[in-house]
Amino acid sequence: MANDVTKEYKLNVDPRILELLGPNLYTNIYYVLAELIANAYDADAKNVYIIAGRDDIRVEDDGHGMSYSSGDISKYLNVAGVSRTNEEDSFTKSGDRRKMGRKGVGKLAALSVSENVDVMTIADGEKSGFVLSRRPEEGNRLKAIPETGIIFENIIEHGTAIIMRAPQYRLHKTLEAIKRNLLKIFPLVNADFRIHIVRGTESEIIDDFDKSIMNELGTLITLGEDYSSLCNLVPDLYPDRRSELITAKEAEIIPLTMKDNTGTEHDYYLDIKGWIGTYKTTRGKKVEATDFPDNFISLFANKKMGEFNVLPMIGQNKLSEVYVVGQLHVDLFELSELPDMALSNRQGYKSDDPRYEAVLTHIRDKLLSDILKKRNLFADLGKAKKKTKRLDAQRRDEEELRHAVDAFRRNASENAAQNVSKLFSGVDTDAIQKVIAKSISDNSPDLGLKSIVDSQKKKILISQTYPDKPFADIVYQMLLFNNVPADDILYTNCDDEICRVPEGASVYGYLRDFFVESYSNQKIYVIFITSQNTKLSWGAITEVGASWITKIDHKIFNIPPFRPEHPLDDESQWQSTNREEKTGKLWMTSLSSDIFCQKIEHVCHSLGYHENTRKKNEGYLKTLISIR
């Protein structure tokens, strides 16, 4: 066994490299910890201890440790020495784990946190230690730590400790926050590889995947058998639709042809496993500024994170993307016989590598698209549930109004008839009661409940057919622009669920309950979108007939060559918008543009909304349709 006197610790790289790379290699304390944890994993450690002291951060593991006499430390100090080049050297000493490390620069990670880092190790009872420094005092010779100064807190026979003195980064104040962030970049812990977080008398053990995140999801897609059990952890909020919201799939396999390290071309398969989901809500996320974002899609290879978040590169800036979270594993990224595609700091991949390009394309075109569809369904179901409750409340208010009006008519007419009969003898009380009841009916008072009922109703119906949706969308956007709340509009083909009736409900049932059979005299204002499609739609024809029978006010926005006819108000001027037959592109003349704005403004003014000026409306309309 070598003793302290004979041990020399020499770097085989220009020490200036440490000063250049050390402080700049990593941008976050958790990336540094991930590198040190990965080194422990490659050393076949079963336990890693992250100990936050007052003046240092210690990372200690019970791996094999490094023997000076066996040359382990010499290999360690070979900065940038490649640790694996083929399948034979891709496994750890035990043969049970695939190596995470490859480049040989992960050992410099601690220098991003501290100028001086103590490295202490023990293997088969042999202790060794030295100070890794950004500025070694004796060129490439490092300061040795005497054996009496090599002290471990949790290991005895074998293992390694990295002590970052006077750290420039600090860990979170709470162990729970440290755990939460570590699990985002190192999720695949288990009983055979545990991470212990220690601060003073407090401690936290990470020995399982963060299952709590599954409880926060509303939708989920798993890829591969290893991850299918995660589906059972997602709450069952909509049992009847669960199969549409939660899906377990086989791993996604993408064929790929590329050259290995020797330049020989081979066929490979990108095997994508893992999971992608969306949160039920984003409330309470990212509690602290230094936390990792909660919406991300991370890429892992050989259980080690290669890139925390690819969402900014593949997303389309949709609002629903803030709910997305996922962890995908692609081990082909780290296949030893293929070129190394990971960046030096393990915070990304080479963007032009065909493996990376293929995976990003697949996520963008397939996985992200699929999970956002599920998210939209989840949102629709949530809104439908709330809307159903609101409609039930409306029905109760309608019923209360009905009873109140009936009771008022009955009691008022009876009391009035009795009082009249007392004043005039010989009068027919029943006849008087009927006359008074009719008068009350004709002049029904504005009871308090009526204002409540009226305020809960839709104010505008956009009557249209699905083929005319592009034109109906323009009308809808103009109403919103003129301060009409979306919740006041009934538009069955609207992209915003708030304008549609609840799933499973009938639009005609809604109109019957709250406008035809209601004791409230508020009517809905109808905007008819008419075209050749109107006469082919039974629903559109029904709405035209209903508006005539109930004498509802309406406006007509027409697409020629269709000509609106009675019972529509064909005597008043309607607005005309042209549609090109081949392309379906919509356009209107300057005159039609003015008429369009005039009608929108009139509808809004009639219903008490604060409409915009003609100039503003015409300017906004030009952003929605071509004016010629």
Buried (B, 14 or more C-beta within 10 A) or exposed (E): EEEBEEBEBBBEBEBEBBBEBBBEBBEBBBBBBBBBBBBBBBBBBEBBBBBBBEEBBBBBBBBBBBBBBEEBBBEBBBBBBEBBEEEEEBBBEEEEBBBBBBBBBBBBBBBBBBBBBBBBBBBEEBBBBBBBBBEBEEEBBBBBBEBEEBEBEBBEEBBBBBBBBEBEBEBBEBBEBBBBBBBBBBBBBEEEBBBBBBBEEEEBEBEEBBEEBBEBBBBBBBBBEBBBEBBEBBEEBBEEBBEBBBBBBEBBEBEBEBEBEEEEEEEBEBBBBBBBBBBBEEEEBEEEEBBBBBBBBBBBBBBBBBBBBBBEEBBEEEEBBBBBBBBBBBBBBBBBBBEBBBBBBBBBBEEEBBBBBBBBEBBBEBBBEBBBEBBBBBBBBBBBBEBBEEBEEBEEBBEBBBEBBEEBBEEBBBEBBEEBBEEEEEEEEEEBBEBBBEEBEEEBEEBEBBEBBBEBBBBBBBBBBEBBBBBBBBBBBBBEBBEBEBBBBBBBBBEEBBBBBBBEBEBBEBBEBBBEEBBBEBBBBBBBBBBBBBBEBEBBEEBBEBBBEEEBBBBBBBBEEBEBEEEBBEEEEBBBBBBEEEEEEBBBEEEBBBBBBBBBBBBBEEBEBEBBEEEEBBEBBEEBBEBE
